[in-house]
Amino acid sequence: MARDLKSSGNAAKARRQARRSAKFNPKPAAAALINVGDKGQYDDEYAANEGENGGKGSGKKLGKRKKTAGGADRADAKFSGAKKTKAGANGGDKKNKHDVEKPREKVDFSQLNRKEAKAKSDELKALRKPNFALVQELAVMWERMRGKKVSKNDRRELCDAIYAKCVGKVPELANNHKGSRVVQAVMKYGTPEQCDGIMSEVKPQMSLLSKSLYGNFLVRKLIDGTNKNDLPALIECVKGQISRLARHPIGSQILEALYHPAAAKEKRGMVFEFYGPEYVHFRASDDVKTLREALLLKPVAQRQGMLQHINMSMIPVLEKGLVSSSIIHRVLAEYLDVGGPSSKAEAAGSIAAAGLLRMMHTKDGATAVNLMLSYAGAKQRKGVIKALKGQVWRVAQDDYAHCVITTLFDCVDDTQLLSKGIISELKQEGLEEVIMHKNARRIILHLLNPRCTRYFPPHLLECVPDPAKVKQDAEDAVEALKRGGRAEKEAKKASGKVSDSDDEDNDADESDDDDDDDMGVVDDEFNGDANDDDDDDDDDDLEEAPADGPDFGVAKKPANVRRSELFKQGLGKSLIATCSVNAASMLRSNLASDVIFEVAAGGNDAVFAEAVGDETMVELYEAIAEAVLKSMSSEKVDEESVEPLEPLHTNFFFVSYASSHGVGNQTSIVCSDVLERRRQG
């Protein structure tokens, strides 16, 4: 409520206005001429109280005041001029910090012409900025030196002159916009001795210049021009500052420039600085390469402290979204690998969805993103899918980022959201192009035959968490939480803090917990209200828990149910149409043939065949048989080898597929029957 509306007495607003006016617009009066500290400025009542208290004023005590040699008060001496200032080294009076500086004279640039205004502006800047005159002089010489028509001898002379003026002031000049460019030009055109001289001045201030708006360009120039064998010397200059640089928007870029070309040993040393201060001063042994190995060497009592130190170092980085650096991907992946479901859920809640997109392009980054998505809540997963809008095709082509899309298929229960957010963009790009791409095709193959080692190499399977293991870890964590809650209740009961009636209520609550009603289970991600029927246990199994609940956001739908729904929502018919039209080219392609294998075989557990129906599958078989029949009479020539293409039936793919997979025998027989009827007809 506004102050003027409060019931603070009659005419309160007018009195406040009068006080403000008297404070900020005082009228000239005789009292204004009285020196501060003079007793004449006080009223009679204050003087009477002062006499009664023995010279001490009433009210709040402001502390004892020291008196000068003449017995005067400090305030009297300061304002009356009795106190003398100490003489400086040059014989002048030292400026008192309490003295009020006179306002600088304002310059009316409108009364000056352009040349006079520029000169006056430079004069004022020279008073405020150090090395301003030197920077102006160097900038003129730099403009001449970088010209295209300058001869080598003139450029050499200018470079020597600039270097002579920069010696001893390189860190200061690097913090200036023009000065930084001048020093970089010396690095470009100077001799090796001059470059070494600049580097010797920059190294002691490297950690500070790495966070400078203009100095970071000089540091980057040094890193790019440094030999790989001399790179450890540069990394030693930022020793102990790695975690601080990772939290800085500019410093994190310099950190990535140092980490990327470094050798494995130097990379490991930079990563281990996040694990604790002891690794800054004492390097880890060569046998320790990961966080898990370092924890195993620690006593059990010290492991939790080490993980807490990593958590405190990484949370600010995640909240700021500074996750583009490869060293952050490595640290986060190792931390989430040893952390429990709660650590993964906390990390997923600390980073925005857009930040996850900047981590998918590396193996460690994709691993960390997949671990966070597996234990994240419905809201965070939905945010990631929304952030992928317009980027699905680019992500699908990446060597590691396409694994994130496959993980979304494993953990998101809302198949409508997946169809609209991911599959629709793949259809717009064209399923034929998706199937022909070496990385994008794995998205389709993962739906047809999840986690098949025929299509996913071991290094990619390491990036994609196993849904069964994720679910088991979450269940173990929930059970541990329940045991901890029961142990706490028993301890309270033993100490007499819990009554018998409360214990009965707790037992009733525990019986309700068995149905997962109190474990944070909510509806399907975006499908509206929950089903209140107690008899419908299947619907309860299809619900998804929030990330902050005890179930840690683990998906509730079975994988086959999700796959079947995605195929029924249009993906199955689109795949059949694409394979039917491009059957001949797909059968001859090393990449697309894998997709048509799985489609014709009906997918793993026949999920695809059941979703599209037998009639649709027969249409595909007829299209394949037609392509084989045409290849028998075709005289097409291979463009590379310039040799006639052999008929498809000579290397019929279904035979090799059935023998290698142990499935698809019925499909092979059906397709062979169709081919035989076409030959006879």
C-alpha positions in Angstrom: 0.0 0.0 0.0 1.3 3.5 -0.8 2.4 5.6 2.1 0.0 8.4 1.4 -2.9 6.0 1.7 -2.0 4.7 5.1 -3.9 6.0 8.2 -0.9 7.9 9.6 -2.8 10.9 11.0 -4.2 14.1 9.6 -2.3 15.9 6.9 0.5 13.3 7.1 1.1 13.6 3.4 1.5 17.4 3.6 4.0 17.0 6.5 6.1 14.5 4.6 6.2 16.8 1.6 7.2 19.7 3.8 10.1 17.6 5.3 11.3 16.6 1.8 11.2 20.1 0.6 13.1 21.4 3.6 15.7 18.6 3.1 16.4 18.9 -0.6 15.5 22.6 -1.0 16.6 24.3 2.2 15.9 28.0 2.6 18.8 30.4 3.6 18.7 31.0 7.3 21.0 32.2 10.1 21.4 28.7 11.4 23.1 27.7 8.1 26.0 29.9 9.0 26.7 28.2 12.3 29.7 25.8 12.1 29.1 22.2 12.7 29.7 21.3 16.3 28.9 24.7 17.6 26.6 24.5 20.6 24.7 27.5 19.3 23.1 25.3 16.7 21.2 23.2 19.3 18.1 24.2 21.1 17.8 25.0 24.8 16.5 21.6 25.7 19.5 19.8 24.2 21.8 22.2 26.0 20.0 21.6 29.3 20.3 17.8 28.8 24.0 18.2 27.9 24.6 20.1 31.2 22.8 17.5 33.3 24.7 14.6 31.8 28.1 16.2 32.4 28.7 17.4 28.9 27.6 14.1 27.2 24.7 14.4 24.7 21.6 12.3 25.2 20.3 9.8 22.7 22.4 7.3 20.7 26.0 7.0 21.5 28.1 7.6 18.4 31.4 6.5 20.1 34.2 8.5 21.7 35.6 11.4 19.8 39.3 12.0 19.9 40.2 15.6 20.6 43.0 17.6 19.1 45.8 19.2 21.1 43.8 22.4 21.5 40.9 20.4 23.1 38.7 20.9 20.1 36.5 18.2 18.7 37.6 16.3 15.6 34.6 17.6 13.6 35.3 21.1 14.8 38.9 20.9 13.7 38.1 19.4 10.3 35.4 21.9 9.3 37.0 24.9 10.9 40.4 24.3 9.3 42.2 23.6 12.6 43.3 20.1 11.6 46.4 20.1 9.3 47.0 17.6 6.5 50.1 15.6 6.3 52.7 16.7 3.8 53.3 14.5 0.8 56.6 13.2 -0.5 56.7 16.1 -3.0 56.1 18.7 -0.4 52.5 19.2 -1.2 49.4 18.6 1.0 47.9 15.2 0.9 44.3 15.1 -0.3 41.8 14.3 2.4 39.4 11.4 1.4 36.5 13.3 3.0 37.0 16.4 0.8 34.5 16.7 -1.9 35.9 16.9 -5.4 34.8 19.8 -7.5 32.8 18.8 -10.5 34.7 18.7 -13.7 34.2 21.5 -16.1 31.7 20.4 -18.7 32.8 20.9 -22.3 30.2 22.1 -24.8 31.3 20.2 -27.9 28.5 21.9 -29.9 30.6 25.1 -29.8 33.6 23.4 -31.3 34.4 22.3 -34.8 35.1 18.7 -35.6 38.9 19.0 -35.3 38.8 20.9 -32.0 36.2 18.5 -30.5 38.4 15.5 -31.4 41.4 17.1 -29.8 39.5 18.0 -26.7 38.1 14.4 -26.5 41.6 12.9 -26.8 42.8 15.3 -24.0 40.1 14.1 -21.7 40.7 10.4 -22.5 44.4 10.9 -21.8 43.5 12.0 -18.3 41.3 8.9 -17.7 43.0 6.1 -19.6 46.6 5.0 -19.0 48.8 4.6 -22.0 46.3 6.4 -24.2 48.9 8.5 -26.0 51.1 5.4 -26.6 48.2 3.5 -28.0 47.3 6.3 -30.4 50.9 6.5 -31.6 51.1 2.7 -32.0 47.8 2.6 -33.9 49.2 5.0 -36.5 52.3 2.9 -37.0 50.2 -0.3 -37.1 47.9 1.1 -39.8 51.0 1.7 -42.0 52.5 -1.7 -41.2 49.5 -3.8 -42.2 49.0 -2.1 -45.6 49.2 -4.4 -48.6 51.6 -2.1 -50.6 54.2 -1.8 -47.8 57.6 -3.3 -48.6 59.2 -6.0 -46.5 61.9 -3.6 -45.3 59.5 -0.9 -44.3 57.3 -3.4 -42.5 60.3 -4.8 -40.7 61.3 -1.3 -39.5 57.8 -0.5 -38.4 57.5 -3.8 -36.5 60.8 -3.2 -34.7 59.7 0.3 -33.7 56.4 -0.9 -32.4 58.0 -3.7 -30.5 60.5 -1.3 -28.9 57.7 0.8 -27.6 55.7 -2.2 -26.4 58.4 -3.8 -24.3 57.4 -4.0 -20.7 53.8 -2.9 -21.3 52.4 -5.9 -23.3 49.8 -7.0 -20.7 48.5 -3.5 -20.2 48.3 -2.9 -24.0 46.5 -6.2 -24.5 43.6 -5.0 -22.4 43.0 -2.2 -24.9 41.0 -2.7 -28.1 43.6 -1.1 -30.4 46.5 -2.2 -28.3 45.6 -5.8 -28.5 45.5 -5.7 -32.3 48.8 -4.0 -32.4 50.5 -6.7 -30.3 48.9 -9.4 -32.4 50.3 -7.8 -35.5 53.8 -7.9 -33.9 53.2 -11.6 -33.3 52.4 -12.0 -36.9 55.1 -10.0 -38.6 57.8 -10.0 -35.8 60.9 -12.2 -35.5 60.9 -15.3 -33.3 62.9 -13.4 -30.7 60.2 -10.7 -30.6 57.5 -13.3 -30.3 59.4 -15.0 -27.4 59.7 -11.6 -25.7 55.9 -11.0 -25.9 55.2 -14.5 -24.7 57.5 -14.1 -21.7 55.5 -11.0 -20.7 52.1 -12.6 -21.3 52.7 -15.9 -19.5 52.7 -14.5 -15.9 49.4 -12.8 -16.7 47.9 -15.5 -18.9 45.0 -16.4 -16.5 43.9 -12.8 -16.2 44.3 -12.0 -19.9 42.2 -15.2 -20.7 39.2 -13.5 -19.1 39.9 -10.1 -20.7 37.5 -8.9 -23.4 40.4 -8.0 -25.7 43.4 -9.8 -24.1 41.9 -13.2 -24.8 42.6 -12.7 -28.5 46.3 -12.3 -27.8 46.3 -15.5 -25.7 44.5 -17.4 -28.5 47.2 -16.1 -30.9 49.9 -17.5 -28.6 48.2 -20.9 -28.3 47.7 -21.2 -32.1 51.4 -20.2 -32.7 52.8 -22.5 -30.0 54.4 -25.8 -31.0 52.6 -28.9 -29.6 55.8 -29.8 -27.7 55.7 -26.4 -25.9 52.0 -26.5 -25.1 52.6 -28.0 -21.6 54.4 -24.8 -20.6 51.3 -22.7 -21.5 49.0 -25.1 -19.6 51.3 -24.7 -16.6 50.6 -21.0 -16.6 46.9 -21.6 -15.9 47.6 -24.3 -13.3 45.1 -24.1 -10.5 42.8 -21.8 -12.5 41.1 -24.4 -14.7 37.8 -24.5 -12.8 37.7 -20.7 -12.5 38.2 -20.3 -16.3 35.5 -22.9 -16.9 33.0 -20.6 -15.1 33.9 -17.5 -17.1 32.3 -16.9 -20.5 35.5 -15.8 -22.2 37.9 -18.0 -20.2 36.0 -21.1 -21.1 36.8 -20.5 -24.8 40.5 -20.2 -24.0 40.3 -23.3 -21.9 38.9 -25.2 -24.9 41.7 -23.8 -27.1 44.2 -25.2 -24.6 42.5 -28.6 -24.1 41.8 -29.6 -27.7 45.4 -29.8 -29.0 46.9 -31.0 -25.7 48.3 -34.5 -25.3 46.4 -37.2 -23.3 48.6 -36.6 -20.2 48.0 -32.9 -20.2 44.3 -33.4 -20.8 44.1 -35.8 -17.8 45.9 -33.2 -15.6 43.4 -30.5 -16.6 40.4 -32.7 -15.9 41.7 -33.8 -12.6 41.8 -30.2 -11.3 38.0 -30.5 -11.0 38.3 -33.4 -8.6 39.9 -31.5 -5.8 42.7 -29.1 -4.7 45.1 -31.9 -4.0 45.3 -32.8 -7.7 46.3 -29.2 -8.4 49.5 -29.5 -6.4 50.1 -33.3 -6.7 49.4 -34.8 -10.0 47.6 -38.2 -10.2 49.6 -41.2 -11.1 49.8 -42.3 -14.7 47.7 -45.4 -13.9 44.7 -43.3 -12.9 42.8 -42.2 -16.0 39.2 -41.8 -14.9 37.2 -40.5 -11.9 36.1 -44.0 -11.0 39.7 -45.2 -10.7 40.6 -42.2 -8.6 37.6 -42.9 -6.2 38.7 -46.5 -5.8 42.1 -45.4 -4.6 40.5 -43.1 -2.0 39.4 -44.1 1.5 35.6 -44.6 1.7 35.3 -41.6 4.0 36.9 -39.2 1.5 34.9 -40.3 -1.6 31.8 -38.3 -0.8 33.8 -35.1 -0.3 35.5 -35.6 -3.6 32.1 -35.9 -5.4 30.8 -32.8 -3.5 33.8 -30.8 -4.7 33.0 -31.8 -8.3 29.3 -30.9 -7.8 30.2 -27.5 -6.5 32.5 -26.9 -9.4 30.1 -28.0 -12.1 26.7 -26.6 -10.9 27.8 -22.9 -11.7 29.0 -24.0 -15.1 25.7 -25.8 -15.9 23.6 -22.9 -14.6 25.5 -20.4 -16.8 25.2 -22.7 -19.8 29.0 -22.7 -20.5 28.9 -26.3 -21.7 30.5 -26.0 -25.1 34.0 -27.0 -23.9 35.2 -30.6 -24.4 36.7 -30.6 -20.9 33.3 -29.9 -19.4 31.8 -32.9 -21.4 34.6 -35.1 -20.0 34.2 -34.1 -16.4 30.4 -34.2 -16.5 30.3 -37.7 -18.2 32.7 -39.2 -15.6 30.8 -37.6 -12.7 27.4 -38.8 -13.9 28.8 -42.3 -14.6 29.7 -42.7 -10.9 26.8 -40.7 -9.5 23.5 -42.1 -8.6 20.0 -41.4 -10.1 19.7 -38.3 -7.8 22.9 -36.8 -9.1 21.8 -37.3 -12.7 18.4 -35.8 -12.0 20.0 -32.8 -10.3 22.3 -32.2 -13.2 19.4 -32.4 -15.7 17.6 -29.8 -13.7 20.6 -27.4 -13.5 21.0 -26.9 -17.3 18.7 -25.4 -19.8 17.4 -27.5 -22.8 19.3 -25.2 -25.2 22.6 -26.0 -23.4 22.2 -29.7 -23.9 22.2 -29.1 -27.7 25.8 -27.7 -27.4 27.0 -30.9 -25.8 25.8 -33.5 -28.3 28.7 -33.3 -30.8 31.3 -35.2 -28.7 31.3 -38.7 -27.4 31.5 -37.5 -23.7 28.9 -34.8 -24.3 26.5 -37.2 -25.9 27.0 -39.7 -23.0 26.4 -37.0 -20.4 23.2 -35.8 -22.2 21.8 -39.3 -22.5 22.4 -40.0 -18.8 20.7 -36.8 -17.8 17.7 -37.4 -20.2 17.3 -41.0 -18.8 16.7 -39.6 -15.3 15.2 -36.2 -16.2 11.5 -35.3 -15.8 8.9 -34.9 -18.4 9.2 -31.2 -18.5 12.9 -31.3 -19.2 12.5 -33.9 -21.9 9.8 -31.8 -23.5 12.1 -28.8 -23.4 14.8 -30.7 -25.2 12.4 -31.8 -28.0 11.2 -28.3 -28.4 14.8 -27.0 -28.6 15.5 -29.5 -31.4 12.8 -27.9 -33.5 14.4 -27.1 -36.9 17.7 -28.9 -35.9 16.6 -32.6 -36.0 18.1 -33.3 -39.4 21.4 -31.6 -38.5 21.6 -33.5 -35.3 20.7 -36.8 -37.0 23.7 -36.5 -39.3 26.2 -36.0 -36.5 28.5 -38.9 -35.4 27.3 -38.8 -31.8 24.4 -36.5 -31.6 22.1 -38.9 -33.3 22.4 -41.2 -30.2 20.5 -38.5 -28.3 17.5 -39.0 -30.5 17.6 -42.7 -30.0 17.7 -42.1 -26.2 14.6 -39.9 -26.5 12.8 -42.8 -28.1 13.8 -45.0 -25.1 12.7 -42.6 -22.3 9.8 -40.4 -23.6 6.4 -41.9 -23.1 4.5 -39.3 -25.1 4.7 -40.7 -28.6 2.6 -37.9 -30.0 5.3 -35.4 -28.9 8.0 -37.6 -30.6 6.0 -37.9 -33.8 5.4 -34.1 -34.0 8.8 -33.0 -32.8 11.2 -35.5 -34.4 9.7 -37.9 -36.9 7.8 -35.2 -38.7 11.0 -33.3 -39.4 12.7 -36.5 -40.7 9.7 -37.0 -43.0 10.0 -33.5 -44.3 13.7 -34.1 -45.1 12.7 -37.3 -46.9 12.9 -40.8 -45.5 14.9 -41.9 -48.5 17.7 -39.5 -47.7 17.5 -40.4 -44.0 17.8 -44.1 -44.8 20.8 -43.5 -47.1 22.8 -41.6 -44.5 25.2 -43.6 -42.4 24.3 -42.0 -39.1 20.7 -40.9 -39.6 19.6 -44.4 -40.6 20.4 -45.6 -37.1 17.5 -43.7 -35.8 15.1 -45.8 -37.9 17.1 -49.0 -37.2 16.8 -48.3 -33.5 13.0 -48.3 -33.7 13.0 -51.4 -35.8 15.6 -53.4 -33.8 16.7 -51.5 -30.6 20.4 -51.7 -29.5 21.3 -54.2 -32.2 25.1 -54.7 -32.3 24.9 -55.2 -36.1 24.2 -51.5 -36.6 25.5 -49.9 -33.4 29.3 -50.2 -32.8 30.4 -50.7 -29.2 31.6 -47.1 -28.8 28.1 -45.9 -29.7 26.4 -48.3 -27.4 28.4 -46.9 -24.6 26.8 -43.5 -25.2 23.2 -44.9 -25.1 22.1 -46.1 -21.6 20.4 -49.4 -21.4 16.7 -48.8 -20.4 16.7 -52.0 -18.3 19.7 -50.9 -16.3 18.3 -47.4 -15.9 15.1 -48.8 -14.5 16.9 -51.2 -12.2 19.1 -48.4 -10.8 16.0 -46.3 -10.2 14.3 -49.1 -8.4 17.3 -49.7 -6.2 17.5 -46.0 -5.3 13.8 -46.0 -4.4 14.2 -49.0 -2.2 17.2 -47.4 -0.5 15.1 -44.3 0.2 12.3 -46.5 1.6 14.7 -48.3 3.9 16.2 -45.1 5.0 12.8 -43.7 5.8 11.8 -46.8 7.8 15.1 -46.8 9.7 14.5 -43.1 10.7 11.0 -43.9 11.9 12.2 -46.8 14.0 15.0 -44.7 15.5 12.5 -42.0 16.4 10.1 -44.6 17.9 13.0 -46.1 20.0 13.8 -42.6 21.3 10.2 -42.0 22.2 9.7 -39.2 19.8 6.9 -41.0 17.9 3.8 -42.1 19.6 1.9 -45.4 19.0 -0.9 -43.5 17.2 1.6 -41.9 14.9 3.2 -45.2 14.3 -0.1 -46.7 13.2 -0.6 -43.8 10.8 2.9 -44.3 9.4 2.2 -48.0 8.9 -0.9 -47.1 6.9 1.1 -44.7 4.8 3.6 -47.4 4.1 0.9 -49.7 2.9 -0.3 -47.0 0.6 3.3 -46.6 -0.7 3.3 -50.1 -2.0 0.9 -49.0 -4.7 3.3 -46.2 -5.7 0.7 -43.6 -4.9 3.0 -41.5 -2.7 6.1 -41.9 -4.7 5.6 -39.0 -7.0 4.0 -40.9 -9.9 2.0 -38.6 -12.2 0.2 -38.9 -15.5 1.7 -39.6 -18.8 3.9 -36.6 -19.8 1.3 -34.5 -21.6 -1.9 -36.6 -21.8 -3.9 -34.8 -19.2 -5.5 -36.1 -15.9 -4.7 -39.4 -14.3 -7.1 -42.3 -14.4 -8.7 -42.6 -11.0 -9.8 -46.2 -11.4 -7.9 -48.4 -8.9 -8.5 -51.6 -11.0 -6.7 -50.3 -14.1 -3.2 -51.3 -13.2 -2.0 -51.2 -16.8 -2.7 -47.4 -17.1 -0.7 -46.9 -13.9 2.3 -48.7 -15.4 2.2 -46.3 -18.3 2.6 -43.2 -16.2 5.8 -41.3 -15.9 7.4 -39.8 -12.7 8.9 -36.4 -12.3 12.6 -36.1 -12.1 12.5 -34.7 -8.5 10.3 -37.7 -7.4 11.7 -40.9 -6.1 11.2 -42.6 -9.4 13.6 -40.2 -11.1 11.6 -39.7 -14.2 12.1 -43.2 -15.5 9.7 -44.1 -18.4 6.8 -46.3 -17.5 5.7 -47.5 -21.0 7.2 -50.7 -22.3 9.5 -50.2 -25.2 7.4 -52.3 -27.6 4.3 -50.3 -26.8 6.1 -47.0 -27.6 7.5 -48.5 -30.8 4.2 -49.8 -31.9 2.5 -46.4 -31.3 5.1 -44.6 -33.3 4.7 -47.0 -36.3 0.9 -46.7 -36.1 1.0 -42.9 -36.1 2.2 -42.8 -39.7 5.9 -43.8 -39.6 5.2 -47.5 -40.6 3.2 -46.6 -43.7 5.8 -44.1 -44.7 8.6 -46.6 -44.4 6.6 -49.2 -46.5 6.0 -46.6 -49.2 9.7 -45.5 -49.3 11.0 -49.1 -49.4 8.5 -50.1 -52.1 9.4 -47.2 -54.4 13.2 -47.5 -53.9 13.4 -51.2 -53.4 16.0 -51.8 -56.2 18.4 -49.0 -55.1 18.0 -49.9 -51.4 18.9 -53.5 -52.1 22.1 -52.5 -53.8 23.1 -50.0 -51.1 25.3 -51.0 -48.2 23.6 -48.6 -45.9 19.9 -48.7 -47.0 19.9 -52.5 -47.3 20.0 -52.7 -43.5 16.7 -50.8 -43.2 14.9 -52.8 -45.9 16.1 -56.0 -44.2 14.5 -54.9 -40.9 11.3 -53.6 -42.5 10.7 -56.7 -44.5 11.5 -58.9 -41.5 8.8 -57.0 -39.5 11.2 -55.5 -36.9 12.3 -57.0 -33.6 9.5 -59.1 -32.0 7.4 -58.5 -35.1 6.4 -55.1 -33.7 6.5 -53.4 -37.1 4.6 -56.1 -38.9 1.8 -56.1 -36.3 1.6 -52.3 -36.5 1.2 -51.9 -40.3 -0.7 -55.2 -40.9 -0.3 -58.1 -43.2 -1.7 -56.5 -46.3 0.8 -53.7 -46.2 3.6 -56.1 -45.7 2.5 -58.1 -48.8 2.7 -54.9 -50.8 6.3 -54.5 -49.8 7.0 -58.1 -50.7 5.5 -57.6 -54.2 7.6 -54.5 -54.7 10.7 -56.3 -53.8 9.9 -59.2 -56.0 9.2 -56.8 -58.9 12.6 -55.2 -58.4 14.3 -58.6 -58.4 12.4 -59.7 -61.6 13.4 -56.5 -63.4 17.0 -56.9 -62.4 17.1 -60.3 -64.1 16.4 -58.8 -67.5 18.1 -55.4 -67.0 21.3 -54.4 -68.7 22.3 -51.6 -66.4 26.0 -50.9 -65.9 27.7 -49.9 -62.6 28.9 -46.3 -62.9 32.1 -47.0 -60.9 33.3 -50.3 -62.2 31.6 -50.0 -65.7 30.5 -53.6 -65.4 27.0 -55.0 -65.8 25.0 -55.2 -62.6 24.3 -58.7 -61.5 20.6 -59.7 -60.8 19.4 -59.3 -57.3 18.3 -62.9 -56.9 21.9 -64.2 -57.2 22.6 -62.6 -53.9 19.2 -62.7 -52.4 19.4 -60.7 -49.2 16.7 -62.5 -47.3 18.7 -65.8 -47.3 21.8 -64.2 -45.7 19.7 -62.2 -43.3 17.7 -65.2 -42.1 20.9 -67.2 -41.6 22.7 -64.5 -39.7 19.8 -63.4 -37.5 17.7 -66.5 -37.2 14.6 -64.6 -38.1 12.8 -63.6 -41.2 12.4 -67.2 -42.5 8.7 -66.8 -43.0 9.3 -63.5 -44.7 11.9 -65.1 -47.0 9.4 -67.8 -48.0 6.6 -65.4 -48.7 8.8 -63.2 -50.8 10.2 -66.2 -52.7 6.6 -67.3 -53.4 5.7 -63.9 -54.8 8.8 -64.0 -57.0 8.0 -67.5 -58.3 4.5 -66.4 -59.2 5.8 -63.4 -61.0 8.2 -65.6 -63.1 5.4 -68.0 -64.1 2.9 -65.2 -64.8 
